[in-house]
Amino acid sequence: MKPGLVIGLVVAVLLGLMGSVYVVREGQTALVLNLGRVARTDIGPGLHFKIPLIESARVFDRRFYTAEFQPERYLTSERKDVSVDFVAVAYISNVGDFFRATGGNEDIANDRLAPIVRDSLRNEINARTLTQLVSGNRAELIEKQLPGINQGAQTLGLNVIDIRFKQIELPTDSDVIAQVYDRMRAERKQVASRLRAEGEEQARIIRAEADRERTVLLAEAERDAQVLRGEGDAEATRIYGVAANRDAGFYAFQRSLEAYRAAFADGEGMIVLERNDPFLQYLRSDR
């Protein structure tokens, strides 16, 4: 046999062996196509063989992956328009169904999975208010919808384990934002009115308390002043009485001088009296 022919046979055998071997790594799965039709599926990790030229192998990643979708607009139970941006966490559960439904193209799989997820979420979002959607328990919402989503995803050979909301926004081209701002302004005005009313009530209470204390203080001061005046008048009367008892004549003279001083205080007074009037006794007597 000629050396060139031998070399050609060896090369052909090597190429045939190389074309009949394929490797499936950990976290991957494979299927074998026989003349374009699915022959074997769900092939696990390891070294595997196929018929050269007749069979071909397709290897797919079975690990979790994130399916990105375009934001979707929904109506809440209050008929308010919201834009929800979400992603799905899924993995290939049946490689045969996945290949038949999508041709092994992940983008096609995401495009066909998107309406299944959107329509399922629509039912829950339509039944909730905006407040419940934004601040409520989203895990409970997703948990209710996962069985229905996976029922549709099985036709694609996928299994969805979670749906995550990336963002919930109010569309700028709707009147929801204006309604939210109006409600916030109304709530702030209500709080301001309540605080203002409480402040006015406290002010009235403080003023009433201050007026009451003022009235009490003035009354107590007037009472104490009258007591002091009474005590002073009593002491003065006592002193006058003691002085009068010691020298009655001097006391009468002192009282007469005070009466003269009061009668002629302005220097222009005129009094017409009889000559023997007692009022003039100290003016005509040298005693």
C-alpha positions as CSV (number, residue, x, y, z in Angstrom):
1,M,0.0,0.0,0.0
2,K,1.3,3.4,-0.9
3,P,2.4,5.6,2.0
4,G,0.2,8.5,0.8
5,L,-2.9,6.3,0.9
6,V,-2.1,5.2,4.4
7,I,-1.6,8.7,5.6
8,G,-4.9,9.7,4.0
9,L,-6.7,6.8,5.7
10,V,-5.2,7.7,9.1
11,V,-6.3,11.4,8.7
12,A,-9.8,10.3,7.7
13,V,-10.0,8.0,10.7
14,L,-8.8,10.7,13.0
15,L,-11.3,13.2,11.6
16,G,-14.0,10.7,12.0
17,L,-13.1,10.1,15.6
18,M,-13.0,13.8,16.3
19,G,-16.4,14.3,14.7
20,S,-17.9,11.5,16.7
21,V,-16.9,12.8,20.1
22,Y,-18.4,15.7,22.1
23,V,-18.1,16.9,25.6
24,V,-20.9,18.1,28.0
25,R,-19.5,20.1,30.9
26,E,-21.0,20.4,34.4
27,G,-24.0,22.6,34.4
28,Q,-24.8,21.8,30.8
29,T,-27.1,19.5,28.9
30,A,-27.1,18.3,25.3
31,L,-29.3,16.8,22.6
32,V,-28.3,14.8,19.5
33,L,-29.9,15.5,16.1
34,N,-30.1,12.8,13.6
35,L,-30.4,14.3,10.1
36,G,-32.0,17.4,11.8
37,R,-34.5,15.5,14.0
38,V,-34.1,15.1,17.7
39,A,-32.7,11.7,18.5
40,R,-31.6,11.9,22.1
41,T,-32.2,14.5,24.7
42,D,-31.2,15.5,28.3
43,I,-27.6,14.2,27.9
44,G,-25.7,14.8,31.1
45,P,-22.1,15.9,31.7
46,G,-19.3,13.7,30.3
47,L,-17.7,12.5,27.1
48,H,-20.2,11.2,24.5
49,F,-20.2,9.8,21.0
50,K,-22.3,10.4,17.9
51,I,-22.3,9.1,14.4
52,P,-20.2,11.4,12.2
53,L,-21.9,13.3,9.4
54,I,-25.3,11.9,10.3
55,E,-25.6,13.1,13.9
56,S,-24.9,16.5,15.4
57,A,-24.8,17.6,19.0
58,R,-26.2,20.8,20.6
59,V,-25.0,21.8,24.0
60,F,-27.0,24.2,26.2
61,D,-26.5,25.8,29.6
62,R,-28.9,24.5,32.3
63,R,-27.9,27.0,34.9
64,F,-30.2,29.8,36.0
65,Y,-30.3,32.8,33.7
66,T,-32.1,36.1,33.7
67,A,-34.6,36.8,31.0
68,E,-34.9,40.6,30.4
69,F,-38.2,42.0,29.2
70,Q,-39.4,45.4,28.0
71,P,-41.3,47.5,30.6
72,E,-45.0,46.8,30.5
73,R,-47.9,49.2,31.3
74,Y,-50.7,48.0,33.5
75,L,-53.8,49.5,35.2
76,T,-54.3,49.2,38.9
77,S,-57.6,48.6,40.6
78,E,-57.9,52.4,40.9
79,R,-57.6,52.7,37.1
80,K,-54.2,54.3,37.4
81,D,-51.6,53.7,34.7
82,V,-48.2,52.3,35.9
83,S,-45.1,51.0,34.1
84,V,-43.6,47.9,35.5
85,D,-40.1,46.7,34.6
86,F,-39.4,43.1,35.5
87,V,-37.1,40.1,34.9
88,A,-37.7,36.4,35.1
89,V,-35.2,33.9,36.6
90,A,-35.5,30.6,34.7
91,Y,-33.6,27.5,33.5
92,I,-34.0,24.9,30.8
93,S,-36.0,22.0,32.3
94,N,-36.5,20.0,29.0
95,V,-33.9,20.6,26.4
96,G,-36.0,18.7,23.7
97,D,-39.0,21.0,24.1
98,F,-36.7,24.0,24.3
99,F,-35.1,23.1,21.0
100,R,-38.4,22.3,19.3
101,A,-40.0,25.5,20.5
102,T,-37.1,28.0,20.0
103,G,-34.6,26.2,17.8
104,G,-32.2,26.6,20.7
105,N,-32.2,30.4,20.4
106,E,-32.4,32.1,23.9
107,D,-33.7,35.4,22.4
108,I,-36.7,33.6,20.8
109,A,-37.3,31.9,24.1
110,N,-37.4,35.2,26.0
111,D,-39.7,36.7,23.3
112,R,-42.2,33.8,23.7
113,L,-41.9,33.8,27.5
114,A,-42.6,37.5,27.8
115,P,-46.3,37.4,27.0
116,I,-46.9,34.5,29.3
117,V,-45.4,36.4,32.3
118,R,-47.0,39.7,31.3
119,D,-50.5,38.3,31.0
120,S,-50.2,36.4,34.3
121,L,-49.0,39.5,36.2
122,R,-51.7,41.6,34.7
123,N,-54.4,39.8,36.6
124,E,-52.7,40.4,40.0
125,I,-51.7,44.0,39.2
126,N,-55.2,44.9,38.0
127,A,-56.6,43.7,41.4
128,R,-54.3,45.8,43.5
129,T,-54.1,49.5,44.3
130,L,-51.0,51.6,43.5
131,T,-50.0,51.6,47.2
132,Q,-50.4,47.9,47.5
133,L,-48.3,47.4,44.4
134,V,-45.5,49.7,45.5
135,S,-45.3,48.9,49.2
136,G,-47.1,45.6,49.4
137,N,-45.7,42.0,49.6
138,R,-44.5,41.4,46.1
139,A,-43.2,37.9,47.0
140,E,-46.8,36.9,47.7
141,L,-47.9,38.3,44.4
142,I,-45.3,36.3,42.5
143,E,-45.9,33.1,44.4
144,K,-49.5,33.1,43.3
145,Q,-48.6,33.5,39.7
146,L,-45.6,31.1,39.3
147,P,-47.7,27.9,38.8
148,G,-49.7,29.5,36.0
149,I,-46.5,31.0,34.5
150,N,-44.7,27.6,34.6
151,Q,-47.7,25.9,33.0
152,G,-47.1,28.1,29.9
153,A,-43.3,28.0,30.2
154,Q,-43.3,24.2,30.0
155,T,-44.2,24.4,26.3
156,L,-40.9,26.2,25.9
157,G,-39.0,23.7,27.9
158,L,-38.4,26.3,30.6
159,N,-39.1,26.5,34.3
160,V,-39.4,29.9,35.9
161,I,-38.3,30.1,39.6
162,D,-38.8,33.8,40.3
163,I,-40.1,37.1,38.9
164,R,-38.3,40.2,40.1
165,F,-39.7,43.8,39.8
166,K,-36.8,46.1,38.8
167,Q,-38.8,49.3,38.8
168,I,-42.4,50.5,39.1
169,E,-42.9,53.9,37.6
170,L,-45.7,56.3,36.8
171,P,-45.7,57.0,33.1
172,T,-44.8,60.6,32.3
173,D,-47.4,60.7,29.5
174,S,-50.4,60.0,31.8
175,D,-52.2,62.1,34.4
176,V,-51.3,59.7,37.3
177,I,-48.2,61.8,38.3
178,A,-50.4,64.9,38.5
179,Q,-53.0,63.0,40.6
180,V,-50.3,61.7,42.9
181,Y,-48.9,65.2,43.4
182,D,-52.4,66.6,44.0
183,R,-53.1,64.0,46.6
184,M,-49.7,64.7,48.3
185,R,-50.5,68.4,48.3
186,A,-54.0,67.7,49.7
187,E,-52.5,65.5,52.4
188,R,-49.9,68.1,53.3
189,K,-52.6,70.8,53.5
190,Q,-54.7,68.6,55.7
191,V,-51.7,68.0,58.0
192,A,-50.9,71.8,58.0
193,S,-54.5,72.6,58.8
194,R,-54.6,70.1,61.6
195,L,-51.4,71.4,63.1
196,R,-52.6,75.0,62.8
197,A,-55.8,74.2,64.5
198,E,-54.0,72.4,67.3
199,G,-51.6,75.4,67.7
200,E,-54.5,77.8,67.9
201,E,-56.2,75.6,70.4
202,Q,-53.1,75.5,72.5
203,A,-52.7,79.3,72.2
204,R,-56.2,79.8,73.4
205,I,-55.6,77.5,76.4
206,I,-52.3,79.3,77.2
207,R,-54.0,82.7,76.9
208,A,-56.9,81.6,79.1
209,E,-54.6,80.2,81.7
210,A,-52.5,83.4,81.7
211,D,-55.6,85.6,82.0
212,R,-56.8,83.5,84.9
213,E,-53.5,83.7,86.6
214,R,-53.4,87.5,86.0
215,T,-56.9,87.8,87.5
216,V,-55.9,85.7,90.5
217,L,-52.7,87.7,91.1
218,L,-54.4,91.0,90.9
219,A,-57.1,89.9,93.2
220,E,-54.6,88.5,95.7
221,A,-52.5,91.7,95.4
222,E,-55.6,93.9,96.0
223,R,-56.6,91.7,99.0
224,D,-53.1,92.0,100.5
225,A,-53.1,95.8,99.8
226,Q,-56.5,96.2,101.6
227,V,-55.2,94.2,104.5
228,L,-52.1,96.3,104.7
229,R,-54.1,99.5,104.4
230,G,-56.5,98.4,107.1
231,E,-53.6,97.4,109.4
232,G,-51.9,100.8,108.7
233,D,-55.1,102.7,109.4
234,A,-55.6,100.7,112.6
235,E,-52.1,101.4,113.7
236,A,-52.4,105.1,112.8
237,T,-55.7,105.3,114.8
238,R,-54.1,103.6,117.7
239,I,-51.1,106.0,117.7
240,Y,-53.5,109.0,117.4
241,G,-55.5,107.6,120.3
242,V,-52.4,107.2,122.4
243,A,-51.2,110.7,121.6
244,A,-54.6,112.2,122.3
245,N,-54.7,110.5,125.7
246,R,-51.3,111.8,126.7
247,D,-52.1,115.5,126.0
248,A,-55.6,116.3,124.8
249,G,-55.0,120.0,124.5
250,F,-52.0,119.6,122.2
251,Y,-53.9,117.1,120.1
252,A,-56.8,119.5,119.7
253,F,-54.3,122.2,118.8
254,Q,-52.6,120.0,116.2
255,R,-55.9,119.0,114.6
256,S,-56.9,122.7,114.4
257,L,-53.6,123.6,112.7
258,E,-54.3,120.8,110.1
259,A,-57.8,122.2,109.6
260,Y,-56.3,125.8,109.1
261,R,-53.7,124.4,106.7
262,A,-56.4,122.6,104.7
263,A,-58.7,125.6,104.6
264,F,-56.1,128.0,103.3
265,A,-54.0,125.6,101.2
266,D,-54.4,127.5,98.0
267,G,-53.7,130.9,99.6
268,E,-56.9,132.4,98.1
269,G,-59.6,130.8,100.4
270,M,-62.2,132.9,102.1
271,I,-64.2,131.8,105.1
272,V,-67.0,133.8,106.6
273,L,-67.6,132.9,110.3
274,E,-69.0,134.5,113.4
275,R,-66.6,136.1,115.7
276,N,-67.1,133.7,118.4
277,D,-66.9,130.6,116.2
278,P,-64.9,127.8,117.8
279,F,-62.9,127.4,114.6
280,L,-61.2,130.7,115.4
281,Q,-60.3,130.0,119.0
282,Y,-56.6,129.5,118.4
283,L,-56.4,132.6,116.2
284,R,-57.7,135.0,118.8
285,S,-56.3,133.5,121.9
286,D,-52.6,133.7,122.9
287,R,-52.8,130.4,124.8
